[in-house]
Amino acid sequence: MRTKKAVLNMVFGLIYQVIAIICGLITPRLILATFGSTYNGVISSATQFLNMINILTLGITGTTRVALYKTLADGDSLGTSRIMKATKRYMQKIGCCVILYAIGLCVIYPYVSRNSLSHIENAALIAIVSIGTFAQYFFGISNMTLLNADQSSYVNNIIDIFKVVLNTVCVAVLIKAGASVFIVKLGSSIVFLISPIVLNWYVKRKYNLVSNCEPDNAALNNRGAVALHQVANIVHDNTDIMVLTFFMDAKQISVYTVYYLVIGKIKTLLQVFTSGMEAAFGNMWVKHEIDTLNKVFKAYEHLLFSFTVVVFSCVGTLILPFVSEYTRGITDVVYYRVDFAVLITIAEAAFCIRQPYLLLVYATGNYEATKRGALEEAIINLSLSIILVQFVGINGVIIGTLVANVFRTVQYSIFVSNKILNRSTVLIVKHVVWMLACMGVIVPIVMCLDEFVLASGWIGWLIKAVITFIAALTITVIFSMLFYRDDSMYLINKAKRVLHH
C-alpha cells in the first residue's frame, strides 16, 4: 500500500508540476508584457510578504503530521479526529490573523516599497492577493496536512491541476478583454478559493472524522522545535524578495522573479519525488522497520542526487537563453545577467540535494535535535543578504541563500548519517563527488552539441532543451549503473513491480 500510494503521489504530482510549470510561465509573461515590470515586481513582493504569515503557524503542520503518522498507522479514527479538530481550530485563528495582517500591510507596504505606484494601488493589490491566502489557512492547510500524513497528497494535486488551468484561462481571458491588473488579480484570487473549499469537502467525505470530540491540544504542544525549522524555511523562501523590497527598486524584484520562474518550477518539480515520502519514512519509523528504512532511503537518496544532476545541468545551460526569449521586447530593465544565473543555479542545487536528509529528519520527528541548525541557517541567510545587497546588489541575496543552503545541507546530512541511519558520512561525500563528476561531463558535451543547433527563437531553445535533457539523462544513467548499480537496480525493479500491478 505504501508503494502504491507513493506511485500515485509521484504520477499525479508529475502531471500537476508539468501543468503548473507551463501555466506558471504563461501567466507572469502575460502580466509582465501587459502591465510592465513594476506591477509584476509589486505583485511578487506583496505575495511574499503575505506568505510571511506562516510564522504564526509556529510549526503546527509539522507537529500535526508526526502525530498523525501514529494514529493513521494504528487505525485510530478518534485520535485522528481529535488531532485534526485541534489543528483546524488553530488554523482558523491564523485565517483571522491573515485579515488583520493584510490590513496592516495595506497601510505600511506603500511606504517601504520602492515603486512608482500610488498608495491606493499598492494597497488594492495586497488586499486582492490576500483573499487566496485567507482561504488556504481557514479551509485548506489542515486538510492538506492530513492528506500528506496519509500519503494521499495526490488528491490535492488533482484539485490543483484544475485550479491552475482555470486560473491561466481566467487571466488570459481578462487581459484579452482589456481588464485592469486589479480585475485580473481579483479573478485569480476567486479561482484560488476553489481548491481549499473542494479539499474541505473531500476530507469530510473520505475520513468520517468525529465532529463532536474533544480537540487533542496536547498532540500539538511539541511544536517549539518545529517552529524553528519553519522559521528557517520561511526565511529561505522569503528573504530574497523581502530584502530586495527594502533595498532595491521593484524592477529588480521583477528580474529576480523571472529567473525564479525557472528555479521555482524546478523546486516544485522536486516535490514529485518528495511527495508522500516523508509519510512513508514516518510509517516505517513508527513501525520500527529500520532495515527497510535504510534500504529504501539509500535508493531514494541516489534518486534525488540523480534528479539534481539531470535538472541542474539543464538549468545551468538553458536558463540564460530562456530569459532572453522570455523577456524579448521588454527594455525597462536588464534581464540578461550571467553572474546571477550562475549563483541562483548553484544555490538551488544545494537546496535540492538536502531534501532526502530533511525529509528523514522530519519523518522521525527529530526537530528538537536539529533546531539550532535551523536557527543558524535563518540568521546566516538574512544577515548575509542584508549586508551583501548593499555592495553587490541583487547578487547579494543569492550569495546569502547559497551559503545558508550549503551550511544546512551539511548539517542535515551529517545528523542523518550519525544519529538515524548509523552509517559513515563518507557515503555522502562520495555522492557529492559523483554528482560533480557527472555535471563535469554533461555540461561540456551539451555546450558542444548546442553549436549544431541552427534554429533560433523558441524553436531553437526547445531543440537545445531536448538535446540537453537527453544527454544529461543518458550520462547520468550510465554513471549510475557504473557507480551505484545496486541502488539503480532497486529503483528499476521497484518501478517494474508497480507497473505490473
Buried (B, 14 or more C-beta within 10 A) or exposed (E): EBBEBBBBBBBBBBBBBBBBBBBBBBBBBBBBBBBBBBBBBBBBBBBBBBBBBBBBBBBBBBBBBBBBBBBBBEEBBEBBBBBBBBBBEBBBEBBEBBEEBBBEBBEBBBEEBBBEBEEEBBBBBBBBBBBBBBBBBBBBBBBBBBBBBBBBBBBBBBBBBBBBBBBBBBBBEBBEEEBBBBBBBBBBBBBBBBBBBBBBEBBEEBBEBBEEBEBBBEBBEBBEBBBBBBBBBBBBBBBBBBBBBEBBBBBBBBBBBBBBBBBBBBBBBBBBBBBBBBBBBBBBBBEEBEEEBBBBBBBBBBBBBBBBBBBBBBBBBBBBBBBEBBBEEBEEBEBEBEEBBBBBBBBBBBBBBBBBBBBBBBBBBBBEBBBEBBBBBBEBBBEBBBBBBEEBBBBBBBBBBBBBBBBBBBBBBBBBBEEBBEBEBEEBEEBEEBBEBBBEBBBEBBEEBBEEBEEEEBEBBBBBBEBBBEBBBEBBEEBBEEBBEEBBEBBEEBEEEBEEE
